[in-house]
């Protein structure tokens, strides 16, 4: 099972890097999201994919699941959601300013100065 999860992580990292190297801003945002999901899966795999009891002290046995990777993944999901929201809000502001999704159009600094002077 871990082998297939590692392959899945490699595929997600590959697609994430491919999307981040494109010229479309929305594809870059999706690539960052895919890369974050791959990182979460890597943390999950590093914690182990075995079955066990909940990590509460009891007399049932000592086959417990480590709660630290789950806590790290939960924190990473919340931070990833906040970063995605920030990137989408920046995308919307840039699209309203330039009416384009292309990264090369966003690099035109002189046009931004003209728009801000006219406002």
N, C-alpha and C positions, 0 to 999 in steps of 0.2 A: 504493500500500500504506500509506503514511504517513497518508493521508487517512482510511482506514478505521480505523486504529489511534487516531487522534485522536477520531473519532466514538465508538469503543469506550471511550476514556478519559472522554469526556463522559457517556456512559451510566453508567459505573461511579461517577463522582463524583455524578451525579444520584441513583442508587439509594442510594449511601452516605449522602448528606445526608438523603434521605427516611427511611432506616432510623434514622439518629441522632436524628431529631426525634420518634420515636415514644415511647410511654410504657413499652414493654416493655424491660427491661434486656438481655435476650438479643438483641433486634433492634438495640439500640444497639451491642453488641459486634460483631455481624455488619456493621453499617454502618461501624464503625471499620476492620474488616478490608477491606471493599470499597474504602474510601477509600485505604487503604495500598496495595492492589494497583493502583489507578489512578495513584497517585504513582510506583510502580515502572515502570509502562508509560510514563508521561510522561518519566521519566529515560531509558528505553530509546529512545524516539523522539528525544529531544534528542541522544543519542549517534549517531544515524543508523541506518537499517535497510538498509545496503548489505552486499553480500557481499564478503569479502576473506580474506586469509591471516591466520594466527595472528600475534600481535605478537612474533615472534622475529626477530632480525636474521639475514637470509640473503640470498643472491644471487638469490632468485626474483622480486623486484620490490618495489615500494613501495606496494602496495595493501593496507594493514593496517587491521584493525579496532581502534578505540580501546578499550583494556581498562579505562579509568576508569569508564565507566557500568556495566559488568558488575560491577566491584568495589563500586560504590556500591549497586547493586541487591542484591547478595548480602548486604551489611551491613544494608541496610534489611529484607530478608526475615528475617534472624536477630533483629533488634530487634523487628520486627512480631510474630514468633512469641512472643517473651518478653512483650511487652505483652499479647498475646491471652491467654496463660496466666495472667498476673496478673489481667486483667479477669475471666476465667472463675472464678478462685479467689475473687475478691471477690464475684462473682455467687453462687457456691455458699454462701459464708458468710452473705450477706444473705438468701438464700432459706431457709436453715436458721433464721435468726433471725426472719424475718417471715412465712414461708410464702406469699410473694407475689412476683410478678415485676414488679409495677407500681411506677413511680417515685414516684407520689404516696403510696403506702403507706410507702415507705422514708424519706420526709421527716418522719414522725411521731417526733420526737426524745423526747418525754415517755414514750412506750411503751418506747423503748430503755432509758431510765433505770430504769424499773420492772423490766424483765427483768434488767438487770445487778444491781439491788439484791436480787432474789430468788435469784440464783445464789450 
